[in-house]
């Protein structure tokens, strides 16, 4: 988990920024705000972005600096961040992003959820039209 300042990801318009954070081991970034493009790219690759008030971020950083072993737990299902002292913060997340993150769905996975419909559509097309071969 990475705790950062406001407008995190500004200037990071490519998915590589989110991938780099994941490659380093982060699965969550908590900040007061995120650049829109970064936040969208992060969600698409499975990196959770959590928005908390700037004052709370400051408290978290100060406590982490002062207390060795300070821990935060992020619960996406419950949409909460809880610290080792029981302080609970609620965060909002777009319902679609939440669904994708909870179910491990990237854009390809979302598309494959409709495979049955695709096969049915292709089966009903006239023979003279091009077809997409079904895998399997």
C-alpha positions in Angstrom: 0.0 0.0 0.0 1.2 3.5 -0.9 0.0 6.6 0.8 0.6 9.7 -1.3 -0.2 13.4 -1.8 -2.9 15.1 -3.8 -3.3 14.7 -7.5 -1.3 11.5 -7.5 -0.5 10.2 -10.9 -0.7 13.6 -12.6 1.4 13.4 -15.7 1.1 9.6 -15.8 -1.2 9.2 -18.7 -0.1 5.7 -19.7 -0.9 2.4 -18.0 2.8 1.9 -17.4 2.6 4.0 -14.3 0.0 1.8 -12.7 1.8 -1.3 -13.9 5.1 -0.1 -12.4 3.4 0.4 -9.0 2.0 -3.1 -9.2 5.3 -4.6 -10.3 6.8 -3.0 -7.2 4.2 -4.8 -5.1 1.5 -2.2 -4.5 -2.1 -3.1 -4.8 -3.6 0.0 -3.3 -2.7 3.7 -3.4 -4.3 6.1 -0.9 -4.3 9.8 -1.6 -6.5 12.9 -1.3 -7.0 13.0 -5.1 -5.9 11.3 -8.2 -5.4 12.4 -11.8 -8.4 11.1 -13.7 -6.4 9.2 -16.4 -4.2 7.6 -13.7 -7.2 6.5 -11.7 -8.9 5.0 -14.7 -5.8 3.2 -15.9 -5.2 1.9 -12.3 -8.7 0.4 -12.1 -8.3 -1.2 -15.5 -5.1 -3.0 -14.4 -6.4 -4.0 -11.0 -4.8 -1.3 -8.8 -7.2 0.2 -6.2 -7.1 4.0 -5.7 -8.6 5.2 -2.4 -9.5 8.9 -1.8 -9.3 10.1 1.8 -9.4 13.7 3.0 -6.0 15.5 2.9 -6.0 16.0 6.7 -6.5 12.3 7.3 -3.7 11.5 4.8 -1.4 13.8 6.8 -2.4 12.0 10.1 -1.7 8.6 8.5 1.8 9.7 7.3 2.6 11.3 10.7 1.5 8.3 12.6 3.5 6.0 10.3 6.6 8.1 10.8 6.2 8.1 14.6 5.1 4.5 15.3 7.1 1.6 13.9 4.8 -1.2 12.6 1.8 1.1 12.0 -0.6 -0.7 9.7 -3.6 0.0 7.5 -6.1 -2.5 6.2 -8.1 -1.7 3.2 -11.4 -3.5 2.7 -12.8 -3.0 -0.8 -15.9 -4.9 -0.1 -16.8 -2.8 2.9 -15.2 0.3 1.4 -13.2 1.1 4.5 -9.6 1.8 5.6 -8.9 0.7 9.2 -5.6 1.5 11.1 -4.1 -0.6 13.9 -5.8 1.7 16.5 -9.3 1.0 15.2 -9.6 4.3 13.3 -12.0 3.6 10.4 -12.4 5.7 7.3 -15.0 5.1 4.7 -14.2 5.7 1.0 -16.3 5.9 -2.1 -15.6 4.1 -5.3 -17.5 3.9 -8.6 -19.7 0.8 -8.5 -18.4 -0.5 -11.8 -14.8 -0.2 -10.8 -15.5 -1.9 -7.5 -17.3 -4.8 -9.3 -14.3 -5.2 -11.7 -11.7 -5.1 -8.9 -13.6 -7.5 -6.6 -14.1 -9.9 -9.4 -10.6 -9.6 -11.0 -12.1 -8.4 -14.3 -10.0 -6.5 -16.8 -11.5 -5.3 -20.1 -10.9 -8.7 -21.7 -12.5 -10.5 -18.8 -15.5 -8.2 -19.0 -15.9 -9.0 -22.7 -15.6 -12.7 -22.1 -18.5 -12.6 -19.7 -20.7 -12.2 -22.8 -19.2 -15.1 -24.8 -22.5 -16.9 -25.0 -24.1 -13.9 -26.5 -21.3 -13.5 -29.0 -21.5 -17.2 -30.1 -25.3 -16.9 -30.4 -25.0 -13.7 -32.5 -22.4 -15.3 -34.8 -24.5 -18.4 -35.2 -27.4 -16.3 -36.4 -25.5 -14.3 -39.1 -26.0 -15.2 -42.7 -23.4 -17.6 -44.2 -22.1 -15.1 -46.7 -20.9 -12.8 -43.8 -17.5 -13.2 -42.2 -17.4 -15.1 -38.9 -15.2 -15.1 -35.9 -14.1 -18.6 -35.1 -15.0 -19.8 -31.6 -12.1 -21.0 -29.4 -12.4 -24.2 -27.6 
